[in-house]
Amino acid sequence: MEYTLIDIYYEGKGNVALIERKTNTRYAEYAVVRNLDRHKSMECDDQWDNTIGYWNNDMRGLANAVDLFRQKTEQNYISRARLEELAAQFIDRLIETYVDDPETSEIMEDLIEIYELSDYEIEFFGLEKLIREKKAIQRIQIEKGLDKVVWVFLTEEYVEVIGTRGDDIPTFRLYNDGTITEQ
């Protein structure tokens, strides 16, 4: 099988290589392979011991192949998937903190502003619901004079807020069209 060597890393008696493999006279995929033998003919089927991973010949495929190659060859490399997992866990912890103590919700808004999160990033980390909830709480507190928010429930159609106003414990719903009703 024909291939183009992109990079190779030697470890002990073996190696890990990042290649672009060719089939039917065109490049078909990127691959990370173990123990590439560069001295064997391109017509040999056993030019490497095994394929660790392979991807389509496009930008995403190349990014994934480089990511795996770096995982296998760099001691202190953190893969994209692991970074996404860690970021999601950090965000989940912030959300738990927010839910337990609504008064800390400003932290989330500040982080979104400080880190200049795009709409896609806000959606990726599941923050759009928190933003919607926070805005609803603020609006209901201001317009309906709540002293404290006790409970919040979010649906596709509305945000329900239970709070205190003096000795009362009213429940309000803020609908997507902007209407607020008392339950």
C-alpha positions as CSV (number, residue, x, y, z in Angstrom):
1,M,0.0,0.0,0.0
2,E,1.4,3.4,-0.9
3,Y,1.7,6.0,1.8
4,T,3.2,9.4,2.5
5,L,5.0,9.7,5.8
6,I,4.0,12.8,7.8
7,D,5.9,12.1,11.0
8,I,7.5,9.3,12.9
9,Y,8.5,8.8,16.5
10,Y,11.0,6.2,17.5
11,E,10.5,4.4,20.8
12,G,12.9,1.6,21.9
13,K,13.1,-0.9,19.0
14,G,9.8,0.3,17.4
15,N,8.1,3.4,16.2
16,V,4.8,5.2,15.9
17,A,4.1,6.8,12.5
18,L,1.5,9.3,11.2
19,I,0.9,8.5,7.5
20,E,-1.4,9.4,4.7
21,R,-2.4,6.0,3.0
22,K,-3.1,5.8,-0.7
23,T,-5.6,3.5,-2.4
24,N,-6.6,3.4,-6.0
25,T,-4.1,6.2,-6.9
26,R,-5.6,8.7,-4.4
27,Y,-5.1,9.4,-0.7
28,A,-7.9,7.7,1.1
29,E,-7.1,8.3,4.8
30,Y,-4.8,9.4,7.6
31,A,-3.6,6.7,9.9
32,V,-1.4,6.2,12.9
33,V,0.5,3.0,12.7
34,R,2.9,1.0,14.8
35,N,6.3,-0.2,13.7
36,L,6.4,1.2,10.2
37,D,9.2,-0.5,8.1
38,R,10.3,2.3,5.7
39,H,12.7,-0.2,3.9
40,K,9.9,-2.4,2.6
41,S,8.5,-2.0,-0.8
42,M,5.2,0.0,-1.2
43,E,3.7,-3.1,-2.8
44,C,4.1,-5.1,0.5
45,D,1.1,-5.6,2.7
46,D,3.1,-5.8,5.9
47,Q,4.8,-2.4,5.9
48,W,3.7,-1.9,9.6
49,D,2.6,-4.1,12.4
50,N,-0.8,-2.7,13.1
51,T,-3.0,0.4,12.6
52,I,-3.8,2.2,15.9
53,G,-6.4,4.5,14.3
54,Y,-7.4,5.9,10.9
55,W,-9.7,8.7,9.6
56,N,-11.0,10.2,6.4
57,N,-8.8,12.4,4.3
58,D,-10.2,15.8,5.4
59,M,-9.3,18.5,7.9
60,R,-11.1,16.8,10.8
61,G,-9.5,13.4,10.0
62,L,-6.0,15.0,10.0
63,A,-6.8,16.8,13.3
64,N,-7.9,13.4,14.9
65,A,-4.8,11.6,13.5
66,V,-2.5,14.3,14.8
67,D,-4.3,14.2,18.2
68,L,-3.8,10.4,18.5
69,F,-0.2,10.6,17.2
70,R,0.6,13.1,19.9
71,Q,-1.1,11.0,22.6
72,K,1.1,8.1,21.6
73,T,4.4,10.1,21.3
74,E,4.3,12.9,23.8
75,Q,4.4,12.2,27.5
76,N,2.6,15.3,28.7
77,Y,0.1,15.7,25.9
78,I,-3.6,16.1,26.8
79,S,-6.0,15.1,24.0
80,R,-8.8,17.2,22.7
81,A,-11.4,14.7,24.0
82,R,-9.8,14.7,27.5
83,L,-9.8,18.6,27.5
84,E,-13.5,18.6,26.5
85,E,-14.3,16.1,29.2
86,L,-12.4,18.1,31.9
87,A,-14.0,21.4,30.8
88,A,-17.5,19.8,30.9
89,Q,-16.8,18.5,34.4
90,F,-15.7,21.9,35.6
91,I,-18.8,23.5,34.1
92,D,-21.0,20.9,35.7
93,R,-19.4,21.7,39.1
94,L,-20.1,25.4,38.5
95,I,-23.7,24.6,37.6
96,E,-24.1,22.5,40.8
97,T,-22.8,25.4,42.8
98,Y,-25.2,27.8,40.9
99,V,-28.2,25.6,41.5
100,D,-27.4,25.2,45.3
101,D,-26.8,29.0,45.7
102,P,-28.6,31.2,43.1
103,E,-26.9,34.2,44.5
104,T,-23.6,33.0,43.0
105,S,-25.1,33.1,39.5
106,E,-23.2,36.2,38.7
107,I,-20.1,34.0,38.6
108,M,-21.4,32.2,35.5
109,E,-22.3,35.5,33.8
110,D,-18.9,36.9,34.5
111,L,-17.2,33.8,33.2
112,I,-19.1,33.9,30.0
113,E,-18.1,37.5,29.5
114,I,-14.5,37.2,30.7
115,Y,-13.8,34.2,28.4
116,E,-15.8,35.6,25.6
117,L,-17.8,32.4,25.0
118,S,-19.5,32.2,21.6
119,D,-23.1,31.1,21.3
120,Y,-21.8,27.6,20.2
121,E,-19.6,27.3,23.2
122,I,-22.5,28.3,25.5
123,E,-24.6,25.6,23.9
124,F,-21.8,23.0,23.9
125,F,-21.4,23.3,27.7
126,G,-25.2,23.5,28.3
127,L,-25.1,27.1,29.7
128,E,-28.0,28.5,27.7
129,K,-30.5,27.1,30.2
130,L,-28.7,28.7,33.0
131,I,-28.7,32.0,31.2
132,R,-32.4,31.7,30.5
133,E,-33.1,30.8,34.1
134,K,-31.0,33.7,35.5
135,K,-32.7,36.2,33.3
136,A,-36.2,34.9,34.3
137,I,-35.3,35.1,38.0
138,Q,-34.0,38.6,37.7
139,R,-37.1,39.8,35.7
140,I,-39.6,38.1,38.1
141,Q,-37.8,39.4,41.2
142,I,-37.8,43.0,39.9
143,E,-41.3,43.0,38.4
144,K,-43.0,41.0,41.1
145,G,-41.0,42.2,44.1
146,L,-39.7,38.8,45.4
147,D,-37.5,39.0,48.4
148,K,-35.9,35.6,47.8
149,V,-36.1,32.9,45.2
150,V,-36.7,29.5,46.8
151,W,-37.2,27.2,43.8
152,V,-36.8,27.4,40.0
153,F,-38.2,24.9,37.4
154,L,-37.4,25.2,33.7
155,T,-39.4,23.8,30.8
156,E,-39.3,24.4,27.1
157,E,-42.4,26.8,27.4
158,Y,-41.7,28.6,30.6
159,V,-39.5,29.2,33.7
160,E,-41.4,28.7,37.0
161,V,-40.1,30.6,40.0
162,I,-41.3,30.2,43.6
163,G,-40.1,32.9,46.0
164,T,-41.0,34.8,49.1
165,R,-42.6,38.2,49.3
166,G,-43.1,39.1,52.9
167,D,-45.1,36.2,54.4
168,D,-46.4,35.1,51.0
169,I,-44.8,32.3,48.9
170,P,-46.0,33.1,45.4
171,T,-45.3,31.1,42.2
172,F,-44.8,32.8,38.9
173,R,-44.3,31.6,35.3
174,L,-42.3,33.5,32.7
175,Y,-43.4,32.2,29.3
176,N,-41.2,32.4,26.2
177,D,-43.4,35.1,24.8
178,G,-42.4,37.3,27.8
179,T,-45.7,37.0,29.6
180,I,-45.6,36.5,33.4
181,T,-48.4,34.8,35.2
182,E,-49.0,34.1,38.9
183,Q,-50.0,30.5,39.6
